């Protein structure tokens, strides 16, 4: 897959079949839309082109309504690459882009830059300043500019919307199994390892404190999770197992919400490195213990339970 960040320097696409959207999560609800994109590209002997935006349009249009994203930009790129899209175009969504009239959006953006053969779009898609452009206008202009428009049915779009909403609610409720099922892959948190207070080390459970690389990323319910961790150490990719706690650490009267990852059988200095943490299972809620000894006992039990769970999942595959 080719990823393009500069829309004024795009390559010539072969019979471009394109679709447009934020595709947050690139989840199972999007599968039918992307399958339709690929089938149209096959019929046209063309290339699939997905146009998406960064930052999220709501971040620009209504900063007070900041999005709670299922995927960071990097994660979206990874997902589209896995799916097999030919070209992913990242459009910098800014006030100037949002001010394009509907007609300019079609002519100066879609037609002049992409020369589409087919545009796959939802029946209720809106575009241009004030969201005045719609499917009808796009189809009408297609007769002038020489592209066809394929409508994504209401039922297909509703499935995508329901999935996104359902995934968010499930993550916030601690229902990771449902969220991962709807995503069709494990939910992921990614960020830089920063210094903490090193309390975990004194208990025999050193943790990597994670500062997420996307402030709009949805943080799931507080509690303990079984996780798989990916580290990139000087280009060498390593995968480790571990457990993660999200929460306020009530046993020590913590005041800020933290994301702490304990990697099993691992005691290396990884400060300032980036971790990709895949959430495999939600094992228990966060709770306050009588003291550090009781907390340590629970952590030992957590490690034993999670190790067994991850080993069982490995043998079941």
Buried (B, 14 or more C-beta within 10 A) or exposed (E): BBEBEEBEEBEEBEBBBBBBBBBBBBBBBBBBBBEBBBBBBEEBEBBBBBBBBBBBBBBBEEEEEEBEBBBBBBBBBBBBEEBEBBBBBBBEBEEEBBEBBBEBBBBEBBBEBBBBBBBBBBEEBEBBBEEEBBBEBBBEBBEEBEBBBBBBEEEBBEBBEEBBEBBBEBBBEBBBEBBBBBBBBBBBBBBBBEEBEEBBEEBEBBBBBBEBBBEBBBEBBBBBBBBBBBBEEEEEEEEBBBBBBBBBBEBBEEEEEBBBBBBBEBEEEBEEBBBBBBBBBBBBEBEEBEEEEEBBEBBEEBBEBBBEBBEEEEEEE
